[in-house]
Amino acid sequence: MVYLIVLVASFLLGSVPWGLVISRVFYGKDLREEGSGNIGTTNAIRSMGKVGGYAVFVLDFGKGLLSGFVAVWVATALGLDEAGVKIATAVAFFGCVYGHVFSPWLGFKGGKGIAAAIGCLFVTFGWLGAVIEIAIFAALVPTTKYVSVGSIAAAGSCPFLALWLLWGNWPAVLLCAVAGFTVVWAHRGNIERLRAGTERRVGEKKAA
């Protein structure tokens, strides 16, 4: 019952499409009809500028962080031990990512889950694991000039970090691995464009 409560709460938090909300309320546009059509930070920055884009990032990151805190609060309040609390945070990570990627408010479509995932991982993995995820992203984006490469690498490292940081807590490891692979899957279009050499680089203008 505890895990079900956490799953529903985190899924609902993750499902809030802040990119669409910001674009409609403050910019009078539908982010799904701009640029790549994605509701995440990268397309938000390209379509609405830095202020709008960073606002989307902060809110998506925040819903991930809040999901993790809610999991800890619910699990602790209902008497779970340390291992159970850690499973609850993994459930929150899984639920938030799936809510974001498969938002029911957008016909079970959504963003790619990076900002929300990192926010929740500050609770699920702790600050060390989350900082490693950010470091992977931050190292690869300027090196390759592709935001997607940094995102895919960070998501792909999630199962391995889960094995290291959550060793022995196999339900938590499995949930984190599935969530990480789901974020990689959400970037399947980017992977195809990278293979074809048509993925947009950082700072590159969209071709007419």
C-alpha positions as CSV (number, residue, x, y, z in Angstrom):
1,M,0.0,0.0,0.0
2,V,2.9,2.4,0.8
3,Y,4.5,1.8,-2.5
4,L,1.2,2.2,-4.4
5,I,0.6,5.6,-2.7
6,V,4.1,6.7,-3.6
7,L,3.7,5.4,-7.2
8,V,0.4,7.3,-7.7
9,A,1.6,10.5,-6.1
10,S,4.9,10.6,-8.0
11,F,3.2,9.7,-11.3
12,L,0.8,12.6,-10.9
13,L,3.6,15.0,-10.0
14,G,5.7,13.8,-12.9
15,S,2.8,14.1,-15.3
16,V,2.4,17.9,-14.9
17,P,3.5,19.3,-18.3
18,W,5.3,22.4,-17.1
19,G,6.7,23.1,-20.5
20,L,3.2,23.4,-22.0
21,V,1.9,25.4,-19.0
22,I,4.7,28.0,-19.2
23,S,4.5,28.3,-23.0
24,R,0.7,28.8,-23.0
25,V,0.3,31.0,-19.9
26,F,3.3,33.3,-20.4
27,Y,4.1,33.1,-24.2
28,G,0.8,32.4,-25.8
29,K,2.1,29.4,-27.7
30,D,1.9,25.6,-27.6
31,L,5.4,24.3,-27.1
32,R,4.4,21.1,-28.8
33,E,4.0,23.1,-32.0
34,E,7.4,24.8,-31.7
35,G,10.8,23.5,-32.7
36,S,11.2,19.7,-32.0
37,G,7.7,19.6,-30.4
38,N,9.1,18.4,-27.1
39,I,8.0,20.0,-23.8
40,G,11.4,19.7,-22.1
41,T,14.1,22.2,-21.3
42,T,16.1,22.1,-24.6
43,N,13.1,22.9,-26.8
44,A,11.8,25.4,-24.3
45,I,15.0,27.4,-24.4
46,R,15.1,27.3,-28.2
47,S,11.4,28.3,-28.5
48,M,10.9,30.7,-25.5
49,G,14.4,31.9,-24.7
50,K,16.5,31.3,-21.6
51,V,14.0,32.7,-19.1
52,G,11.2,30.5,-20.2
53,G,13.4,27.5,-20.8
54,Y,15.1,27.7,-17.4
55,A,11.7,28.1,-15.7
56,V,10.7,24.8,-17.3
57,F,13.9,23.2,-16.1
58,V,13.4,24.4,-12.5
59,L,9.8,23.2,-12.4
60,D,10.5,19.8,-13.9
61,F,13.5,19.4,-11.6
62,G,11.3,20.5,-8.7
63,K,8.6,17.9,-9.4
64,G,11.3,15.2,-9.3
65,L,12.7,16.4,-6.1
66,L,9.3,16.7,-4.5
67,S,8.4,13.2,-5.6
68,G,11.5,11.9,-3.7
69,F,10.6,13.9,-0.6
70,V,7.0,12.7,-0.7
71,A,8.3,9.1,-0.9
72,V,10.5,9.5,2.1
73,W,7.8,11.2,4.1
74,V,5.1,8.6,3.3
75,A,7.4,5.6,3.9
76,T,8.7,7.0,7.1
77,A,5.3,8.0,8.4
78,L,4.0,4.5,7.7
79,G,6.8,2.8,9.5
80,L,9.0,1.4,6.7
81,D,12.6,0.5,7.6
82,E,15.6,2.0,5.9
83,A,15.5,-0.5,3.0
84,G,11.8,0.0,2.5
85,V,12.3,3.8,2.4
86,K,15.0,3.4,-0.2
87,I,12.6,1.2,-2.3
88,A,9.9,3.9,-1.9
89,T,12.3,6.5,-3.3
90,A,13.1,4.2,-6.2
91,V,9.3,3.9,-6.8
92,A,9.1,7.7,-6.8
93,F,11.9,7.9,-9.3
94,F,10.1,5.3,-11.5
95,G,6.7,7.0,-11.1
96,C,7.9,10.5,-11.8
97,V,9.8,9.5,-14.9
98,Y,6.8,7.6,-16.3
99,G,4.4,10.4,-15.4
100,H,6.6,12.8,-17.3
101,V,7.3,10.6,-20.4
102,F,3.7,9.3,-20.5
103,S,1.7,12.3,-19.3
104,P,-2.1,11.4,-19.2
105,W,-2.8,15.1,-19.7
106,L,-1.1,14.9,-23.1
107,G,-2.6,11.7,-24.4
108,F,0.2,9.7,-22.6
109,K,2.9,11.5,-24.4
110,G,5.3,13.9,-22.8
111,G,9.0,14.9,-22.4
112,K,12.1,12.9,-22.1
113,G,12.5,13.0,-18.4
114,I,16.0,14.2,-17.7
115,A,15.3,17.2,-15.4
116,A,12.6,15.3,-13.5
117,A,14.9,12.3,-13.2
118,I,17.8,14.3,-11.8
119,G,15.6,16.0,-9.3
120,C,14.3,12.7,-7.9
121,L,17.8,11.1,-8.0
122,F,19.0,13.7,-5.4
123,V,16.8,11.7,-3.0
124,T,17.0,8.2,-4.5
125,F,20.8,8.1,-5.1
126,G,21.7,10.9,-2.7
127,W,23.8,14.0,-3.6
128,L,26.8,11.9,-4.8
129,G,24.9,9.9,-7.3
130,A,23.0,12.9,-8.6
131,V,26.2,14.9,-9.0
132,I,27.8,12.1,-10.9
133,E,24.8,12.1,-13.3
134,I,25.1,15.9,-13.7
135,A,28.8,15.6,-14.2
136,I,28.4,13.1,-17.0
137,F,25.9,15.4,-18.7
138,A,28.0,18.5,-18.2
139,A,31.2,16.8,-19.5
140,L,29.6,15.4,-22.7
141,V,27.4,18.3,-23.9
142,P,30.3,20.8,-24.4
143,T,32.6,18.1,-25.7
144,T,30.2,16.7,-28.3
145,K,28.0,19.8,-28.8
146,Y,25.0,17.6,-28.5
147,V,22.6,17.9,-25.5
148,S,21.1,14.5,-26.4
149,V,24.4,12.8,-26.0
150,G,24.8,14.1,-22.5
151,S,21.2,13.2,-21.7
152,I,21.5,9.6,-23.1
153,A,24.8,8.9,-21.4
154,A,23.4,10.2,-18.0
155,A,20.3,8.1,-18.3
156,G,22.3,5.1,-19.5
157,S,24.6,5.3,-16.5
158,C,21.6,5.1,-14.1
159,P,21.5,1.3,-13.8
160,F,25.2,1.1,-13.1
161,L,25.0,3.8,-10.4
162,A,22.0,2.0,-8.9
163,L,24.0,-1.2,-8.7
164,W,26.8,0.7,-6.9
165,L,24.7,2.9,-4.6
166,L,21.8,0.5,-3.9
167,W,23.7,-2.8,-3.9
168,G,21.6,-5.6,-2.3
169,N,18.4,-3.7,-2.5
170,W,17.3,-5.4,-5.7
171,P,13.8,-4.0,-6.1
172,A,15.2,-0.5,-5.9
173,V,18.0,-1.3,-8.4
174,L,15.5,-2.8,-10.8
175,L,13.1,0.2,-10.6
176,C,16.0,2.6,-11.2
177,A,17.3,0.5,-14.1
178,V,13.9,0.4,-15.8
179,A,13.4,4.1,-15.3
180,G,16.9,4.9,-16.7
181,F,16.3,2.7,-19.8
182,T,13.0,4.4,-20.3
183,V,14.6,7.8,-20.5
184,V,17.1,6.4,-23.1
185,W,14.1,5.0,-25.0
186,A,12.4,8.4,-24.9
187,H,15.5,9.7,-26.8
188,R,15.1,7.2,-29.6
189,G,14.4,10.0,-32.1
190,N,17.6,11.7,-31.1
191,I,19.5,8.5,-31.4
192,E,18.2,8.0,-35.0
193,R,19.2,11.6,-35.9
194,L,22.7,11.1,-34.3
195,R,23.2,8.1,-36.5
196,A,22.0,10.0,-39.6
197,G,24.1,13.0,-38.7
198,T,21.1,15.3,-38.6
199,E,20.9,16.0,-34.9
200,R,21.1,19.7,-34.0
201,R,24.2,20.8,-32.2
202,V,24.3,23.3,-29.4
203,G,23.9,26.8,-30.8
204,E,23.0,25.5,-34.3
205,K,20.1,27.2,-36.0
206,K,17.3,25.0,-37.4
207,A,17.6,24.6,-41.2
208,A,14.8,26.3,-43.2
